[in-house]
């Protein structure tokens, strides 16, 4: 709308940049009538401002409640991760580590199925279930993963490591890597660090096709992989 070349934007801009206007014309504040969003009745400018302020406060309260909820969820996840890590640290016998890690992971995070395979393990553990043979293709796939894989179960070999593979609709597959000794890396003549070698694959499965979606965040799964790798490296021959 415009009147003789003056638009509503011109009026709004003038009022926004002329704070003294309503001080000089205070009678306008009492006479201006606006439509209330609640019922369509006419209200004063002051009452409309109060309604807008209440709506803004309500919106801020909703955001604060959402922030608190997310904070509580993050604390709960951190507590579960802490208990899982503690269980690994308290496991004195290396051969028991895979069972402890998988069992506690399923219990703490309500994961329907979990499994893993390790290769290149110390000869003492060669007969264990976690050291069962893995094809070259599966090893190459694990080595190619720069991040955990999340998505539909497309008939991956790793899905067969789970107890009830036929029911698995979505998978998360996390490579386990042998990171170099940080003390050795600090030596003056230490070679340049290479890409950490993959020595296993951790597999999480669910009958829910959306549990491990391709677009989900991977930070948490990467932490799971780092902790599992640091624990399970005890099953490998000394470097």
Buried (B, 14 or more C-beta within 10 A) or exposed (E): EEEEEEEEEEEEEEEEEEEEEBEEEEEEEEEEEBEBEEEEEEBBBEBBEEBEEEEEEEEEEEEEEEEEEEEEEEEEBEEBBEEBBEBBEEBEEBBEBBEBBBEBBBEBBEBBBBBBBBBBBBEEBEEBEBBEEBEEEBBEBBBEBEEBBBBBBEEBBBBEBBEEBEEBBBBBBBBBBBEBEEEEEEEEEEEEEEEEEBBBBBBBBBBEEEBBBEEBEBEBBBBBBBBBBBBBBBBBEEE
